[in-house]
Amino acid sequence: MIKFLDLHAQYLSIKDEMDAAIAEVIATSAFIGGPAVRNFEASFGAWVGSPYCIGVGNGTDALEIALEALALPAGSEVILPANSFIATSEAVGRSGLKVVFADVDQDTYVLDPESVRQLITDRTSAIIPVHLYGHPCDMPALMTIAREHNLKVIEDSAQAHGAVIDGQTVGTIGDFGTFSFYPGKNLGAYGDAGAITCGDEALARRARMIANHGRVAKYDHEFEGRNSRLDGLQAAILSTKLPHLDGWIERRIAVADRYADRLSGIPGLTLPHRGNRARHAYHLYVVRTAQRDALANHLKARGIETGVHYPVALPRLAAYASHPQAQVDFFAARMGAEVLSLPIGEHLDMDQVDEVCSAVRDFFAS
């Protein structure tokens, strides 16, 4: 069996470090806040290159808190890609703002700056680029558009820990960066966890207060906030993994390069594109084929696990059935029927990657 993801193997590779880190939190009973959280916030902020990092409960909370901290006009429009996990659009709607869907680039599958430009109105207040699958958006182009129209930018970096565009790490370019540490992410906790990065001290302070009941000190509440705090155990787990993350991402890149070498030139199979200005973090390795389901079944029969991310574009979900863009002919909607995620991660050896490639080639040859 070639697993799509193997978190247990990852744990075994750092078992002694991980067990010691968890035991330390339990021994000190520092379950909410405390040194483990402060250490992770400092370490992850430094790793990303952000002066401020706020640990929160999960990636969706990170988006909602960032939106609230920016104090966008009620009912104003926020532009985001039509292809993402629902958390991106859900956070906008739940914040009393209007979702506007833009299309994605047909090579990289991330937010298309020209599509964004065409959708801007006098009601637009912000853009949320999603660094989907680990490929960074064209942030220089998007930031130019944002500056021209005085728009705020929140980078949804949930799938892109360590992705880089033009030498700058994602999550440090917009007004806020938001991260998820869902267990399957390149940097994953052992439960839900998230973080917000920010370069502005006042914005970072407000985001931290929102996440902690509107306070900066115990019983000193300046406004009504919420409860979304990274807990000590998850912080310790993430801090233990963080020193290994660059190596794990490099392994993902090596696996992706192997796929590109062994699977190129197959008629009917589109491989993921990596822009030459980008470091793709390869959270997912997503191919496209009109025979997606048949290929997935073929690989399953050969003992190879795959995934689909995402089969239905956001505007086509039942949650947006009444949205004015529900039936727009987005490329993001068409690609959903074709996407298939192949196994990728540090758990794979190159013999296994070659086995996947052989199985894919056999399918198209037949």
Disulfide bonds with the S-S distance in Angstrom:
none
